[in-house]
Amino acid sequence: MRARHPGPSRRALLPAALLLLVTACGGGSEPAARPGAAGAHDPLFPRLGNDGYHVRHYGLTLDYEPADNHLFATAVITARAEQHLSAFNLDLKGLTVRSARVDGEPVRTSRKGSELTVELNKPVAKNRTFETTIVYDGKPQAVEDADGSTEGWVRTEHGAVGLGEPAGSMAWFPGNHHPSDKSTYDIAVTVPAGLTAVANGQLKRREDKGPEGARRTTFTWHTGEPMASYLASVAVGRFEVTTFRTARGLPVYIAAHPGETEPAARVAKVLPEVIDWESGLFGPYPFASTGAVIDRNPHVGYELETQPKPYFHAAPNDRLVVHELAHQWFGNSLTPARWSDMWLSEGFAQYAEWMWEEKSGGRSVRQIFDDYYDGRDPESKGADGETIWDFPPDGPTAETVSGLPVYGRGAMVLHKLREKLGDRAFFGLVRDWAAQYRYQNVSTDTFVEFCEDRGDVGEVFDVWLRGKGRPARR
């Protein structure tokens, strides 16, 4: 019940000297502002990402000149403070920052390695939304992963591609580069006439600018669903573009290297079938469009589930298409909370491959499982002696986060779960999992608890997910 005639507050009755002391120590005032931490505290990659804020939207304007690999860019980052901020960090490797503003006011920045610190003129209060504009340019570079693979900004025959798993996105735009910070995106890319720039989401417009002989084209892309920054991508090249809609009306955009038009036609044929089949297994497709980028990139030896159009470094077979499209549910819609949760993405995508092989008249899923267990399947062991039994799927290191156990043994966990629950309960669980955590981050602990609510499955996780070495055959 509110008093009608409040008297002076207790603070007002304090002696002036004591009041000054209380105020100086923070008594009776908002918490003191402090810098956001440089790193998201990920056990595998502690310096990736940042703390103290959440990015809601990236607006990236990129002007790229392939001839000398020069990028002129502006990033407008809309974020919400999760503490009282006096400064915060962005991840940015190389490139030169020309100016920085927060809510329109110029601010100072400093650099230490790939950490760009933005020093605020005045604190940003907790829960307040603020806008940071970074103008930068330079020659973006490739990044070597802890496992020796290449990502970042990788030059190709006619242009370049930006690939981000796990750390490459910092090579071409400043951001909070950890999978736990998902955001929407608008990406506008200007390139010389005759080239195509493909980015995430849907193409909103294409504009030609400049006089004859110096004409340039701007491609503007929009991603309305939350996306982790490692899934952000730009691919520039002399692509042959195919667009159409599936029978259910889903827009498809396929960009292919001019030497890969025949494989692109195969992808265009199989992609709608895969989307329909996976939708039956996993629930409704989570994004407003789909597609693929099919390149010839000798510098990259992997595919990546860039949202919602996977990037293929070379012509893919059907199983690769199945794998990368399965990631649109598991990895892109449901994104790992930490890098050690990667098996939740790769295990599901690998298991989708197994089910597709069975559907296509090949080995049954149980036969594939047995071939993995016995080491007969080529994907169960590597040329360097690596096997699926080297470590538990939920226990990779920075060097092995893309190792065989994360993929193959991750899929084995799911098959043992299916055997334990039965087909009806298992696929019901999978669809419920994808629906309940749509567009969110998920962890191993959350998945285990979700499954244990459906049945007595604890032994599956104790033995197949967390157990060391090869379990006894059961």
C-alpha positions, 0 to 999 in steps of 0.5 A: 500500500503506497503512503500518501505523504512520504517523509524524507528518505533515510538517505536524505537524513544521512550526514553530508560527508557520509552521503558522499562516501556511500555514493562514492562506494556505489551505495544507493546507485546503479552498479558501476559500469565495467568493460565487457569481457574479451571472450565468451568463456568457451572452454575450447576457444576462450578468446572467441566471442565477447561478453557484456552484450548481445548482438541483435542485428548486423548491417554489413555494407561491403565493397570488394575489388577482387583484382587486388583483394581489397575490401571497403566496408561498414558494419552497423551492429545493433546490440543490447547491453547485458551489464552496465558497459564502460567498453566492449570488444569485437572480434576483428582480424587484420583490416584497418579501422577508419572510424567508430561511432556509438549511437552516432557519437565518435568513440576511440578504439584500440587493438590487441591481436584480433580484439578490437576494444570500443571505448565508450564516451559514457556508459551504456546501461544494462538492457539498453539497445545501442548501435555501433558503426565501424568503418574499416578496409584492407585486404582480408586474409585466410585464417588457419584453424587449430586443426590446420584447415583454412577458413576466413577470407579465401580467394578463389578463381574469380573472387573469394569466399568468406567462411567462418567455422569456428573463427573465420568470420572475424577476417571480414567483419567485426562482431561477437563471433561465438555461436551463442550470440545469434542475430539477424543480418542484412548484407549488401555486397558491391562487386565489379559487373559480371560477378555475382555476390551470394550471401545468407538469406534471400536476395532482396535486390540487385542494382547496377551502378556507375558508368560503362567500363566501371560498372559495379553491381550491388547484391543485397541479402536479408536473413530474418531468422537468427544466425550464428556468425560462423554461418555467415558467408559471402561468395563472390564469383562468375557464378551461373545462377539457377532460381526456382521454387519447390512444389511447396513454394520454398524459394531455391537459389543455386550459384555454381562455378561455370565449370560445375553447371552439370553437378548444379543441375543434379543438386537442383533436382535432388535438393527439393526431394531432400528437403521434403524427406528431412522435413518428414523426419525433423519437422518443418524446414526452419528457414524462408529459403534454401539453395547452395553455392557450388564452387571450385575451391582448391584451398578448402577441403570441406563443405560448410552449412552456411545458412540457408545455402550450404557452401560446397568447395566442389561438386557434391554427391547426394549424401553431402547435400543430405548432410549439409541440408540436415544442418539447417535444422541441427546447427543452424536453427538449433545451434551449439551453445558451446563448441564442445556441443558440436556433436549435436550438429554433426551427429544428426547430420551424419545420421541423416546420411545413414538414413538416406543410404538406407532409403536409397537402397544401400546398407541399412542403418544398422549395417552402417552402425556395425561397419563403424563399430568394426572399423570397416567403414572408411569414415570410421578411421582416418589416414593418420590413424585417427578413429571414432574411438579416440575420444568421447563425442562431447569431449573434443579439443580445439584441434579435434572439434571436427574429428571423426568421433564428433561425426561418426560416434555422434551418429552412433549415439543417436542410433542407440537412442533410437534402438532404446526408444523405438522408431515412433518415440525416437522420431517424435522426440527428434521433431519435438526437439527441433520444434521446442528449441527452434532458432535457439542455442542448445547444449549437450546437457539440455539434450540429455535431460530432454531425452531422459524425460522421454524414457530410461536412456541414461545408459546410452549417454553414459556409454556411447556419448561420455564413455572412453574407448570402444564400448562392448557390443550390445 
